[in-house]
Amino acid sequence: MRRKTKKQQRLEAAFDQAVEKHLRGLGATDNEGDFRNMYPLRLPTDVGDLLAHPNGTWVAMRFADVDRAKQRLPHGFHDRLNGYSGKYNVHFADDAVGDIACVLRTIDSMLRDVLAGRRAASAGNSI
């Protein structure tokens, strides 16, 4: 394995900060429950809590309630959701982590189906 350049280390640190800030903006809080040593963030969703950890060039995510997540998300061969563990990870190429806007759009597209009810409820409350 090759050593990471200082530039890559800076890109990955900025990636981690941006993803954490974005997830917190969506409602994520510190994970005080299960798997807190592996997933420091907990995001409430329509299908239960999503645990998350930005990790340099990828975001480790796992649904706490796998059965509820499977009701909303595809979980067959080649789909992102692991129907057994609830893992819902997303990986980016080393050079792609520098495009934070693209990274955040990708994460938003992955979460769209599980945050739809929460967004509709918050929009309804503001009217």
N, C-alpha and C positions, 0 to 999 in steps of 0.2 A: 504494500500500500504506500502510495506516495504521500509525502508531507504536504499539508495545505499551505498555500502562500499566505502572506499577511493580508493581501487583498481578499482572498477567499474567506479568511477568518472574519474580516470586517463585514463582508457581504452576509455571511451566515449569522453574525451577531445582529445586524440590522434586520434580517429576516425574522429571527426569533422575536425581537422587540416589536416589529410591525404586526406580526401574526398575533402575538399575545394582546397587544393593544386593540386590535380589530376584534378578537374574540371577546374581550372584556366589553367592548362597545356593543356587542350583540347580547350581552348579559352574563358572560362567564364570570365566575367568582373563584376564589381559592377553593381547591378541593380538600375538604376536611374529612371525607368519607373513604370508601374503598379505593384501593390502588393509588392513594395520595402520593406515595413515594415514586410512582411511575408517571402519573398524570396530575400535574399540579393545578390544572384548571378544570372546572365543572360548568358546563353550559346547559341550562334547562332547555329542552326541546319538546315538541308535540308528542314525542314517543319516549320520553324519559330523558334522563341526564346523559349528556355526551361528555366523556372525559377527554382531555386534550393535553398535548405537550409539544410545542414547537421544538424542533430538533435539528437546526442547522440548514438542512436541505429538504426536510420533510416534516410533516405534522402527524404525530402519533395520536390517533383518536379511537375511542372505543365506547360503544353504547352500553350503558349499565343494564338496560332491559333489552336483551337481544330479541326476544319474541315480539315485542312492540315495534322495534326497529324494522324487523323483517316484514311487518304488515305494511310499511310505508315505502321501503327501499328495495330495489332488486337485489337478490342474493344468490343468483345462480353462478354458473361457471363464467369467469371473466368479469363479473360484477364486483364493485368495490367493497361492498359489505360482506364480511365473513359471517355467514349464518350460524356459526358455532360459537365463536368467541366474541362477536360483536365489534371486531376491529373494523375501522373505517379510515385507514391511513391514506395519505396523499403524499407523493414523492415528486420532487422537482430536480431537474438537472443542475449541476453545480453552477453553470453560467445563468440559469433561469432565475435563481434566487435574487439576482440583482434587479429584476423587474417586479418590484413589490406590487404595483397595481395589477399586473397579470396574476400574481400569486393570490392576491385577495379576491379577485374576480373568480378564480378557480374554486377557492374555498367557499365563497358565497354560492356558487352554482351547486356545490355538493350539499350545502346546508339548506338550500331553498325549500325542498320538500318537507323537511322536518322542523322548519321555523315558520311555515306559512300560517298556521293557526295563531301562533304567538304574535306575529306581525299584524294579522287582521284584528286581533283583540286589542292591541295597543293603538291601532289606527282608529278603531271604533270608540275607544275611550277618549280620544283627543277631539272628537267632534262635538 
